[in-house]
Amino acid sequence: MKQEEQELVYRNQLPNIMKTVRKALKLSQKQLSEGMLKLDISGASRESISYWEDGKVAPGIASIRAWLKVTSCEITKLREFKERSEAKAAKERSKKSRRKVKGNE
């Protein structure tokens, strides 16, 4: 793929990806911008994120890296929460099945 084509794909897909990931993580634009500002990325305001997600402005490399760090951190937290929830549910199912076995004896 030529560089021009790659840039076109980047510009067309990135806004949708950024918005979809943020929404899947249940983060507001403000929360995401606050996380990025903690990484010392200036220009990561809620308005900037809105422009990126609408495709009006493309984020710079530093902003993309900060966005990846913040969303990766959130994805890790979600994954850990999901694993704990699944383990807890499995434990509950195991308890219920043991109670049924005891009740049938």
Backbone hydrogen bonds, N-H to C=O, Kabsch-Sander energy under -0.5 kcal/mol:
donor,donor_aa,acceptor,acceptor_aa,energy
6,Q,2,K,-2.4
7,E,3,Q,-2.5
8,L,4,E,-1.8
9,V,5,E,-2.4
10,Y,6,Q,-2.7
11,R,7,E,-2.7
12,N,8,L,-2.0
13,Q,9,V,-2.7
14,L,10,Y,-2.2
17,I,13,Q,-2.4
18,M,14,L,-2.9
19,K,15,P,-2.2
20,T,16,N,-2.7
21,V,17,I,-2.6
22,R,18,M,-2.2
23,K,19,K,-2.5
24,A,20,T,-2.4
25,L,21,V,-1.9
26,K,23,K,-1.3
27,L,22,R,-2.3
32,L,28,S,-2.3
33,S,29,Q,-2.5
34,E,30,K,-2.5
35,G,31,Q,-2.1
36,M,32,L,-2.1
37,L,33,S,-2.6
38,K,34,E,-1.7
39,L,35,G,-0.6
39,L,36,M,-0.8
40,D,37,L,-1.9
41,I,36,M,-1.3
42,S,40,D,-0.8
44,A,41,I,-0.9
45,S,43,G,-0.7
49,I,45,S,-2.2
50,S,46,R,-2.0
51,Y,47,E,-2.4
52,W,48,S,-2.5
53,E,49,I,-2.7
54,D,50,S,-1.9
55,G,51,Y,-0.6
55,G,52,W,-1.0
56,K,51,Y,-2.0
57,V,51,Y,-1.1
64,I,60,G,-2.4
65,R,61,I,-2.6
66,A,62,A,-2.3
67,W,63,S,-2.8
68,L,64,I,-2.6
69,K,65,R,-2.2
70,V,66,A,-2.7
71,T,67,W,-2.8
72,S,68,L,-2.5
73,C,69,K,-2.1
74,E,70,V,-2.1
75,I,71,T,-2.7
76,T,72,S,-2.5
77,K,73,C,-2.2
78,L,74,E,-2.6
79,R,75,I,-2.7
80,E,76,T,-2.5
81,F,77,K,-2.5
82,K,78,L,-2.8
83,E,79,R,-2.4
84,R,80,E,-2.4
85,S,81,F,-2.7
86,E,82,K,-2.8
87,A,83,E,-2.3
88,K,84,R,-2.5
89,A,85,S,-2.5
90,A,86,E,-2.4
91,K,87,A,-2.1
92,E,88,K,-2.2
93,R,89,A,-2.5
94,S,90,A,-2.2
95,K,91,K,-2.1
96,K,92,E,-2.4
97,S,93,R,-2.4
98,R,94,S,-2.0
99,R,95,K,-2.1
100,K,96,K,-2.1
101,V,97,S,-2.1
102,K,98,R,-2.4
103,G,99,R,-2.3
104,N,100,K,-1.5
105,E,101,V,-0.7
105,E,102,K,-0.6
